Amino acid sequence: MPKPPAPSPTAPRPPWHRRPEVRFLAVFLALLAAGFALVAWNPVNDRVIEPFTAGIAVVSGATLDLIGQDVTMRGTVIRGPRFTVNIRNGCNGVEAMLIFLAAVLAFPAPWKARAIGLALGVVAIQAVNLVRVVALFLTGAYLPDLFDASHTVVWQSVVILAAVLLWILWADRLAVPRRRAAEDAA
Amino acid sequence: MDVRRFLRNLLLAIVPVYAVWTLVTPAYTRVVIAGGRTLVRVAESPNVTRLLPAYQDPNYAWIDRLDFPPSRRRVSSFRVTDLHFHLVLLGALFLAVPGISWRERLAPLGWALLVAFGFHLVLVLFWVKFIYATQLGAWSAEHYGAFGRNFWGLGKHLLDLPVKLALPFALWAAFHVRRLLPRRPAAPE
């Protein structure tokens, strides 16, 4: 069977080749939609997300114990003498992880760089989320008037911002090493 | 893009942007409630929903239904600032881009704010319909079928959590991700 002719270098390319930012955005949004649809699906939510959230509650409870808070655990509920918090969807860092994952996979980069970025990014986002849960528990216990604003405005923004910054760092340092090397040499 | 300068700019921008958001929040919340009320009325017939700022706390919106008995007219409320707090993130990300003129920073920010405003109105609509479809007990079950309850419930969940949180980055990427993408080799002359 004859091979199809190779495209001419002067032939017009499709828009997503000429505009890689359009391709990035389209793939990012598609992956994001797929990711959120997947985690919203009941079987995935019940078998993956809920146990994962319970695990976050256990780690957060252990951390609060370490810093001297006398807490008890029941499922995703952390109960202390002054405050009780229930770790639910939205407090488990999954949204930030999915945004980070979609951005890493949509960005043109070698698969090795993507794998390193995903592994480090997920750990870092969960570390920030752990700080968030512990800080929110302490805010609820000692500064209850500030809890609502901290819960929504401050800490949701901080976790998403952490994911965005981690992605920007990854894209600049790991995903495009040749460009950086060239810029550094210049 | 110089990432160090981006991070420095972000740290410098986030507190002033938060202060501006706090200052404009009372007025913006009223605008979102008024725009949301218009959108809800477009989506319903007859027009029975009254959406208005809560007088005890102007960050909240009350949802009244005029076809309910007066004692049960106030069906629910929700905090409108929760819908638009991501503007802080959006503003800081757009203002932090280094090495470009203020015009190049502010024009994309203006477009992004316009898109975000449209998103806030749609989110208000989904909040109201979510409450009608799933939160009013027997009345919800009588007036909304399984598809309606799932559509408004899932729609509100997706818009209010993942889409709301991802929107600042998606809008920033739409305008500025090319600064991070690898440069293509120049075409041969």
Interface residues (C-beta under 8 A of the other chain):
Chain A: P9 P20 E21 F24 L25 F28 L29 L32 F36 A40 N89 G90 E95 A96 L98 I99 A103 F107 P108 T152 V153 Q156 S157 I160 L161 A163 V164 L165 I168 L169 A171 D172 R173 V176 R178 R179
Chain B: M1 V3 F6 L7 L10 R79 T81 D82 F85 H86 V88 L89 A92 L93 L154 H157 L158 L161 P162 L165 A166 P168 F169 A170 W172 A173 A174 V177 R178 L180 L181 P182 R183 R184 A187 P188
